[in-house]
Amino acid sequence: MKKLISESKDGRWPEKPKVFPHLTTPAVLPDGNGGFTPCPELLTENEEIRFLRLDGIDTDNPANTLRYYRKKGFLQATQVGKCIRYRRVELEKLLDRLTEVNPR
């Protein structure tokens, strides 16, 4: 059987490549029951609303807030089939942009 990964010259195994090196901590989503679930890398609109906790603020339609952020260029979405999805990386960038625009 042929080896796919070989040991380095010093006898150690190579480090596992990091797919998203800028994401250092695992993110979680509130599950609605006081607990949390792991956050996927590609989120639906409802998951994104929970991630940003837009469902907990006093707004009629949190999806309109997402559309506003996309229209202003603060948030990039990805269309997969007929559905709009949000990469977690883009949500992190959105939070960075909002913090720059309106620091507290």
N, CA, C and O atoms as a GROMACS GRO file, in nm:
protein
  416
    1MET      N    1   0.084  -0.117   0.000
    1MET     CA    2   0.000   0.000   0.000
    1MET      C    3   0.088   0.124   0.000
    1MET      O    4   0.186   0.131   0.075
    2LYS      N    5   0.056   0.221  -0.083
    2LYS     CA    6   0.133   0.343  -0.097
    2LYS      C    7   0.095   0.444   0.011
    2LYS      O    8  -0.023   0.463   0.039
    3LYS      N    9   0.196   0.508   0.071
    3LYS     CA   10   0.170   0.609   0.172
    3LYS      C   11   0.131   0.740   0.105
    3LYS      O   12   0.197   0.785   0.012
    4LEU      N   13   0.022   0.802   0.154
    4LEU     CA   14  -0.021   0.929   0.100
    4LEU      C   15   0.048   1.045   0.170
    4LEU      O   16   0.080   1.146   0.107
    5ILE      N   17   0.070   1.032   0.300
    5ILE     CA   18   0.138   1.136   0.377
    5ILE      C   19   0.262   1.073   0.438
    5ILE      O   20   0.254   0.967   0.500
    6SER      N   21   0.374   1.137   0.421
    6SER     CA   22   0.497   1.080   0.476
    6SER      C   23   0.547   1.165   0.591
    6SER      O   24   0.512   1.282   0.604
    7GLU      N   25   0.628   1.103   0.673
    7GLU     CA   26   0.689   1.175   0.784
    7GLU      C   27   0.794   1.270   0.730
    7GLU      O   28   0.852   1.248   0.624
    8SER      N   29   0.817   1.378   0.806
    8SER     CA   30   0.922   1.471   0.765
    8SER      C   31   1.059   1.410   0.796
    8SER      O   32   1.067   1.301   0.852
    9LYS      N   33   1.165   1.479   0.759
    9LYS     CA   34   1.300   1.427   0.777
    9LYS      C   35   1.336   1.406   0.923
    9LYS      O   36   1.416   1.319   0.956
   10ASP      N   37   1.276   1.488   1.013
   10ASP     CA   38   1.308   1.472   1.155
   10ASP      C   39   1.220   1.368   1.224
   10ASP      O   40   1.227   1.352   1.346
   11GLY      N   41   1.136   1.297   1.147
   11GLY     CA   42   1.055   1.189   1.204
   11GLY      C   43   0.919   1.232   1.257
   11GLY      O   44   0.843   1.149   1.305
   12ARG      N   45   0.888   1.363   1.249
   12ARG     CA   46   0.758   1.412   1.295
   12ARG      C   47   0.660   1.418   1.179
   12ARG      O   48   0.699   1.431   1.063
   13TRP      N   49   0.533   1.408   1.212
   13TRP     CA   50   0.430   1.421   1.110
   13TRP      C   51   0.411   1.568   1.078
   13TRP      O   52   0.425   1.653   1.166
   14PRO      N   53   0.379   1.600   0.953
   14PRO     CA   54   0.355   1.741   0.919
   14PRO      C   55   0.229   1.791   0.989
   14PRO      O   56   0.138   1.714   1.019
   15GLU      N   57   0.227   1.922   1.014
   15GLU     CA   58   0.110   1.979   1.079
   15GLU      C   59  -0.009   1.973   0.985
   15GLU      O   60   0.004   1.981   0.863
   16LYS      N   61  -0.126   1.957   1.046
   16LYS     CA   62  -0.250   1.955   0.969
   16LYS      C   63  -0.273   2.095   0.911
   16LYS      O   64  -0.262   2.194   0.984
   17PRO      N   65  -0.304   2.106   0.782
   17PRO     CA   66  -0.324   2.238   0.724
   17PRO      C   67  -0.447   2.305   0.784
   17PRO      O   68  -0.547   2.240   0.812
   18LYS      N   69  -0.438   2.436   0.802
   18LYS     CA   70  -0.551   2.510   0.857
   18LYS      C   71  -0.633   2.566   0.742
   18LYS      O   72  -0.582   2.641   0.658
   19VAL      N   73  -0.759   2.528   0.737
   19VAL     CA   74  -0.846   2.571   0.629
   19VAL      C   75  -0.882   2.719   0.645
   19VAL      O   76  -0.875   2.796   0.550
   20PHE      N   77  -0.922   2.758   0.767
   20PHE     CA   78  -0.957   2.896   0.794
   20PHE      C   79  -0.869   2.946   0.910
   20PHE      O   80  -0.913   2.946   1.025
   21PRO      N   81  -0.746   2.988   0.880
   21PRO     CA   82  -0.656   3.027   0.989
   21PRO      C   83  -0.703   3.150   1.065
   21PRO      O   84  -0.663   3.170   1.180
   22HIS      N   85  -0.787   3.235   1.004
   22HIS     CA   86  -0.832   3.355   1.071
   22HIS      C   87  -0.943   3.328   1.172
   22HIS      O   88  -0.973   3.414   1.254
   23LEU      N   89  -1.005   3.210   1.166
   23LEU     CA   90  -1.106   3.173   1.264
   23LEU      C   91  -1.037   3.096   1.375
   23LEU      O   92  -1.004   2.978   1.358
   24THR      N   93  -1.015   3.161   1.488
   24THR     CA   94  -0.936   3.099   1.593
   24THR      C   95  -1.021   3.032   1.699
   24THR      O   96  -0.974   2.939   1.765
   25THR      N   97  -1.145   3.076   1.717
   25THR     CA   98  -1.230   3.015   1.818
   25THR      C   99  -1.354   2.958   1.753
   25THR      O  100  -1.406   3.018   1.658
   26PRO      N  101  -1.401   2.846   1.800
   26PRO     CA  102  -1.523   2.790   1.743
   26PRO      C  103  -1.643   2.878   1.779
   26PRO      O  104  -1.656   2.922   1.893
   27ALA      N  105  -1.727   2.902   1.683
   27ALA     CA  106  -1.846   2.984   1.707
   27ALA      C  107  -1.964   2.892   1.739
   27ALA      O  108  -1.969   2.777   1.697
   28VAL      N  109  -2.058   2.947   1.813
   28VAL     CA  110  -2.178   2.873   1.848
   28VAL      C  111  -2.300   2.959   1.820
   28VAL      O  112  -2.293   3.082   1.815
   29LEU      N  113  -2.413   2.891   1.801
   29LEU     CA  114  -2.541   2.957   1.781
   29LEU      C  115  -2.630   2.929   1.899
   29LEU      O  116  -2.628   2.817   1.951
   30PRO      N  117  -2.710   3.026   1.944
   30PRO     CA  118  -2.809   2.996   2.047
   30PRO      C  119  -2.915   2.903   1.990
   30PRO      O  120  -2.959   2.923   1.876
   31ASP      N  121  -2.956   2.803   2.066
   31ASP     CA  122  -3.054   2.707   2.015
   31ASP      C  123  -3.198   2.742   2.051
   31ASP      O  124  -3.290   2.669   2.012
   32GLY      N  125  -3.220   2.850   2.124
   32GLY     CA  126  -3.354   2.891   2.160
   32GLY      C  127  -3.403   2.832   2.291
   32GLY      O  128  -3.509   2.870   2.340
   33ASN      N  129  -3.326   2.740   2.349
   33ASN     CA  130  -3.363   2.676   2.475
   33ASN      C  131  -3.264   2.709   2.586
   33ASN      O  132  -3.257   2.638   2.686
   34GLY      N  133  -3.187   2.814   2.568
   34GLY     CA  134  -3.087   2.850   2.666
   34GLY      C  135  -2.953   2.783   2.644
   34GLY      O  136  -2.859   2.809   2.719
   35GLY      N  137  -2.941   2.698   2.544
   35GLY     CA  138  -2.816   2.630   2.513
   35GLY      C  139  -2.759   2.679   2.382
   35GLY      O  140  -2.807   2.776   2.324
   36PHE      N  141  -2.655   2.611   2.336
   36PHE     CA  142  -2.587   2.650   2.214
   36PHE      C  143  -2.558   2.527   2.129
   36PHE      O  144  -2.546   2.416   2.181
   37THR      N  145  -2.548   2.549   1.998
   37THR     CA  146  -2.509   2.444   1.904
   37THR      C  147  -2.390   2.496   1.823
   37THR      O  148  -2.373   2.617   1.810
   38PRO      N  149  -2.307   2.406   1.770
   38PRO     CA  150  -2.193   2.452   1.690
   38PRO      C  151  -2.241   2.529   1.567
   38PRO      O  152  -2.345   2.498   1.509
   39CYS      N  153  -2.166   2.627   1.529
   39CYS     CA  154  -2.199   2.712   1.414
   39CYS      C  155  -2.132   2.656   1.289
   39CYS      O  156  -2.011   2.637   1.287
   40PRO      N  157  -2.211   2.630   1.183
   40PRO     CA  158  -2.150   2.582   1.059
   40PRO      C  159  -2.077   2.694   0.986
   40PRO      O  160  -2.093   2.811   1.020
   41GLU      N  161  -1.998   2.659   0.887
   41GLU     CA  162  -1.925   2.759   0.809
   41GLU      C  163  -2.016   2.828   0.707
   41GLU      O  164  -1.986   2.940   0.664
   42LEU      N  165  -2.124   2.764   0.667
   42LEU     CA  166  -2.219   2.820   0.572
   42LEU      C  167  -2.355   2.822   0.640
   42LEU      O  168  -2.409   2.718   0.676
   43LEU      N  169  -2.411   2.942   0.657
   43LEU     CA  170  -2.534   2.957   0.735
   43LEU      C  171  -2.653   2.994   0.648
   43LEU      O  172  -2.638   3.063   0.547
   44THR      N  173  -2.770   2.948   0.688
   44THR     CA  174  -2.894   2.991   0.625
   44THR      C  175  -2.929   3.130   0.678
   44THR      O  176  -2.862   3.181   0.769
   45GLU      N  177  -3.032   3.190   0.622
   45GLU     CA  178  -3.073   3.322   0.670
   45GLU      C  179  -3.118   3.317   0.816
   45GLU      O  180  -3.085   3.406   0.894
   46ASN      N  181  -3.193   3.214   0.853
   46ASN     CA  182  -3.238   3.202   0.993
   46ASN      C  183  -3.122   3.181   1.089
   46ASN      O  184  -3.122   3.237   1.198
   47GLU      N  185  -3.023   3.101   1.049
   47GLU     CA  186  -2.905   3.081   1.133
   47GLU      C  187  -2.826   3.210   1.147
   47GLU      O  188  -2.771   3.239   1.253
   48GLU      N  189  -2.819   3.287   1.038
   48GLU     CA  190  -2.746   3.412   1.040
   48GLU      C  191  -2.816   3.512   1.132
   48GLU      O  192  -2.749   3.587   1.203
   49ILE      N  193  -2.948   3.514   1.130
   49ILE     CA  194  -3.025   3.601   1.220
   49ILE      C  195  -2.996   3.564   1.365
   49ILE      O  196  -2.982   3.653   1.449
   50ARG      N  197  -2.989   3.435   1.394
   50ARG     CA  198  -2.956   3.392   1.531
   50ARG      C  199  -2.812   3.424   1.566
   50ARG      O  200  -2.782   3.462   1.679
   51PHE      N  201  -2.720   3.409   1.468
   51PHE     CA  202  -2.578   3.436   1.491
   51PHE      C  203  -2.558   3.583   1.533
   51PHE      O  204  -2.484   3.612   1.626
   52LEU      N  205  -2.625   3.674   1.463
   52LEU     CA  206  -2.614   3.817   1.493
   52LEU      C  207  -2.712   3.860   1.602
   52LEU      O  208  -2.713   3.976   1.644
   53ARG      N  209  -2.794   3.766   1.648
   53ARG     CA  210  -2.894   3.792   1.754
   53ARG      C  211  -2.992   3.901   1.713
   53ARG      O  212  -3.036   3.980   1.797
   54LEU      N  213  -3.027   3.904   1.585
   54LEU     CA  214  -3.124   4.001   1.536
   54LEU      C  215  -3.266   3.966   1.580
   54LEU      O  216  -3.354   4.052   1.583
   55ASP      N  217  -3.287   3.839   1.614
   55ASP     CA  218  -3.421   3.798   1.658
   55ASP      C  219  -3.451   3.846   1.799
   55ASP      O  220  -3.567   3.840   1.842
   56GLY      N  221  -3.352   3.891   1.871
   56GLY     CA  222  -3.372   3.936   2.009
   56GLY      C  223  -3.391   4.086   2.023
   56GLY      O  224  -3.417   4.136   2.132
   57ILE      N  225  -3.378   4.157   1.911
   57ILE     CA  226  -3.397   4.302   1.918
   57ILE      C  227  -3.537   4.336   1.870
   57ILE      O  228  -3.607   4.252   1.813
   58ASP      N  229  -3.578   4.459   1.893
   58ASP     CA  230  -3.714   4.501   1.861
   58ASP      C  231  -3.724   4.543   1.715
   58ASP      O  232  -3.721   4.662   1.683
   59THR      N  233  -3.738   4.445   1.625
   59THR     CA  234  -3.754   4.472   1.482
   59THR      C  235  -3.863   4.382   1.426
   59THR      O  236  -3.880   4.269   1.470
   60ASP      N  237  -3.937   4.434   1.330
   60ASP     CA  238  -4.047   4.358   1.271
   60ASP      C  239  -3.998   4.239   1.189
   60ASP      O  240  -4.052   4.129   1.200
   61ASN      N  241  -3.896   4.262   1.107
   61ASN     CA  242  -3.847   4.158   1.018
   61ASN      C  243  -3.694   4.162   1.013
   61ASN      O  244  -3.637   4.246   0.943
   62PRO      N  245  -3.626   4.074   1.086
   62PRO     CA  246  -3.479   4.075   1.086
   62PRO      C  247  -3.418   4.050   0.948
   62PRO      O  248  -3.306   4.093   0.922
   63ALA      N  249  -3.492   3.981   0.860
   63ALA     CA  250  -3.439   3.955   0.725
   63ALA      C  251  -3.422   4.086   0.648
   63ALA      O  252  -3.334   4.096   0.562
   64ASN      N  253  -3.504   4.186   0.678
   64ASN     CA  254  -3.487   4.316   0.614
   64ASN      C  255  -3.354   4.380   0.653
   64ASN      O  256  -3.292   4.449   0.573
   65THR      N  257  -3.311   4.357   0.776
   65THR     CA  258  -3.182   4.409   0.822
   65THR      C  259  -3.069   4.347   0.740
   65THR      O  260  -2.975   4.415   0.701
   66LEU      N  261  -3.080   4.216   0.714
   66LEU     CA  262  -2.978   4.150   0.632
   66LEU      C  263  -2.976   4.206   0.491
   66LEU      O  264  -2.869   4.230   0.435
   67ARG      N  265  -3.093   4.227   0.433
   67ARG     CA  266  -3.101   4.285   0.298
   67ARG      C  267  -3.039   4.425   0.295
   67ARG      O  268  -2.970   4.462   0.200
   68TYR      N  269  -3.065   4.502   0.400
   68TYR     CA  270  -3.007   4.636   0.410
   68TYR      C  271  -2.854   4.629   0.412
   68TYR      O  272  -2.788   4.705   0.341
   69TYR      N  273  -2.798   4.538   0.492
   69TYR     CA  274  -2.652   4.524   0.499
   69TYR      C  275  -2.595   4.479   0.364
   69TYR      O  276  -2.488   4.524   0.324
   70ARG      N  277  -2.665   4.390   0.294
   70ARG     CA  278  -2.619   4.347   0.162
   70ARG      C  279  -2.623   4.462   0.063
   70ARG      O  280  -2.530   4.481  -0.014
   71LYS      N  281  -2.732   4.540   0.065
   71LYS     CA  282  -2.749   4.652  -0.028
   71LYS      C  283  -2.642   4.759  -0.007
   71LYS      O  284  -2.591   4.817  -0.103
   72LYS      N  285  -2.607   4.785   0.119
   72LYS     CA  286  -2.504   4.884   0.151
   72LYS      C  287  -2.363   4.833   0.126
   72LYS      O  288  -2.268   4.910   0.131
   73GLY      N  289  -2.348   4.703   0.098
   73GLY     CA  290  -2.216   4.646   0.072
   73GLY      C  291  -2.142   4.602   0.197
   73GLY      O  292  -2.023   4.568   0.190
   74PHE      N  293  -2.209   4.602   0.311
   74PHE     CA  294  -2.147   4.556   0.435
   74PHE      C  295  -2.140   4.404   0.444
   74PHE      O  296  -2.053   4.350   0.513
   75LEU      N  297  -2.230   4.335   0.376
   75LEU     CA  298  -2.240   4.189   0.389
   75LEU      C  299  -2.244   4.125   0.251
   75LEU      O  300  -2.321   4.167   0.165
   76GLN      N  301  -2.162   4.025   0.232
   76GLN     CA  302  -2.161   3.947   0.108
   76GLN      C  303  -2.236   3.817   0.132
   76GLN      O  304  -2.210   3.747   0.230
   77ALA      N  305  -2.327   3.784   0.043
   77ALA     CA  306  -2.400   3.658   0.050
   77ALA      C  307  -2.358   3.570  -0.067
   77ALA      O  308  -2.302   3.618  -0.165
   78THR      N  309  -2.386   3.441  -0.056
   78THR     CA  310  -2.355   3.345  -0.160
   78THR      C  311  -2.483   3.273  -0.196
   78THR      O  312  -2.554   3.225  -0.109
   79GLN      N  313  -2.512   3.266  -0.325
   79GLN     CA  314  -2.632   3.193  -0.367
   79GLN      C  315  -2.593   3.050  -0.399
   79GLN      O  316  -2.506   3.024  -0.482
   80VAL      N  317  -2.658   2.958  -0.331
   80VAL     CA  318  -2.638   2.815  -0.353
   80VAL      C  319  -2.772   2.760  -0.401
   80VAL      O  320  -2.867   2.751  -0.323
   81GLY      N  321  -2.778   2.724  -0.528
   81GLY     CA  322  -2.907   2.684  -0.584
   81GLY      C  323  -2.999   2.806  -0.586
   81GLY      O  324  -2.963   2.911  -0.640
   82LYS      N  325  -3.116   2.792  -0.526
   82LYS     CA  326  -3.209   2.904  -0.518
   82LYS      C  327  -3.205   2.973  -0.382
   82LYS      O  328  -3.283   3.065  -0.357
   83CYS      N  329  -3.116   2.928  -0.295
   83CYS     CA  330  -3.112   2.980  -0.158
   83CYS      C  331  -2.991   3.072  -0.138
   83CYS      O  332  -2.884   3.051  -0.194
   84ILE      N  333  -3.012   3.174  -0.056
   84ILE     CA  334  -2.902   3.262  -0.017
   84ILE      C  335  -2.840   3.207   0.110
   84ILE      O  336  -2.910   3.177   0.207
   85ARG      N  337  -2.710   3.196   0.110
   85ARG     CA  338  -2.635   3.149   0.226
   85ARG      C  339  -2.531   3.253   0.263
   85ARG      O  340  -2.492   3.337   0.181
   86TYR      N  341  -2.486   3.247   0.388
   86TYR     CA  342  -2.387   3.340   0.438
   86TYR      C  343  -2.269   3.262   0.492
   86TYR      O  344  -2.285   3.174   0.576
   87ARG      N  345  -2.150   3.294   0.442
   87ARG     CA  346  -2.029   3.232   0.496
   87ARG      C  347  -1.998   3.297   0.630
   87ARG      O  348  -2.012   3.419   0.645
   88ARG      N  349  -1.957   3.218   0.725
   88ARG     CA  350  -1.927   3.271   0.858
   88ARG      C  351  -1.816   3.374   0.852
   88ARG      O  352  -1.813   3.469   0.931
   89VAL      N  353  -1.724   3.357   0.759
   89VAL     CA  354  -1.615   3.452   0.740
   89VAL      C  355  -1.672   3.590   0.707
   89VAL      O  356  -1.624   3.692   0.756
   90GLU      N  357  -1.775   3.593   0.623
   90GLU     CA  358  -1.837   3.720   0.584
   90GLU      C  359  -1.908   3.784   0.703
   90GLU      O  360  -1.912   3.907   0.713
   91LEU      N  361  -1.964   3.704   0.791
   91LEU     CA  362  -2.029   3.759   0.910
   91LEU      C  363  -1.927   3.822   1.003
   91LEU      O  364  -1.953   3.925   1.064
   92GLU      N  365  -1.810   3.759   1.014
   92GLU     CA  366  -1.703   3.816   1.095
   92GLU      C  367  -1.660   3.951   1.036
   92GLU      O  368  -1.635   4.046   1.110
   93LYS      N  369  -1.650   3.958   0.903
   93LYS     CA  370  -1.613   4.083   0.837
   93LYS      C  371  -1.720   4.190   0.861
   93LYS      O  372  -1.687   4.306   0.883
   94LEU      N  373  -1.848   4.150   0.856
   94LEU     CA  374  -1.957   4.244   0.882
   94LEU      C  375  -1.944   4.304   1.021
   94LEU      O  376  -1.958   4.425   1.038
   95LEU      N  377  -1.918   4.221   1.118
   95LEU     CA  378  -1.904   4.271   1.255
   95LEU      C  379  -1.785   4.366   1.267
   95LEU      O  380  -1.792   4.466   1.339
   96ASP      N  381  -1.677   4.336   1.197
   96ASP     CA  382  -1.561   4.427   1.196
   96ASP      C  383  -1.598   4.562   1.133
   96ASP      O  384  -1.562   4.667   1.186
   97ARG      N  385  -1.670   4.558   1.020
   97ARG     CA  386  -1.710   4.683   0.953
   97ARG      C  387  -1.804   4.765   1.040
   97ARG      O  388  -1.788   4.887   1.052
   98LEU      N  389  -1.901   4.699   1.102
   98LEU     CA  390  -1.995   4.772   1.188
   98LEU      C  391  -1.926   4.833   1.308
   98LEU      O  392  -1.962   4.942   1.353
   99THR      N  393  -1.826   4.764   1.360
   99THR     CA  394  -1.750   4.817   1.473
   99THR      C  395  -1.669   4.938   1.431
   99THR      O  396  -1.657   5.034   1.508
  100GLU      N  397  -1.611   4.936   1.311
  100GLU     CA  398  -1.535   5.050   1.260
  100GLU      C  399  -1.625   5.172   1.239
  100GLU      O  400  -1.587   5.284   1.271
  101VAL      N  401  -1.745   5.149   1.184
  101VAL     CA  402  -1.836   5.257   1.152
  101VAL      C  403  -1.898   5.317   1.279
  101VAL      O  404  -1.916   5.438   1.288
  102ASN      N  405  -1.929   5.231   1.375
  102ASN     CA  406  -2.000   5.277   1.495
  102ASN      C  407  -1.938   5.216   1.621
  102ASN      O  408  -2.001   5.132   1.686
  103PRO      N  409  -1.816   5.257   1.655
  103PRO     CA  410  -1.754   5.199   1.775
  103PRO      C  411  -1.823   5.248   1.903
  103PRO      O  412  -1.874   5.360   1.908
  104ARG      N  413  -1.824   5.164   2.003
  104ARG     CA  414  -1.885   5.201   2.132
  104ARG      C  415  -1.781   5.190   2.241
  104ARG      O  416  -1.811   5.216   2.357
   0.00000   0.00000   0.00000
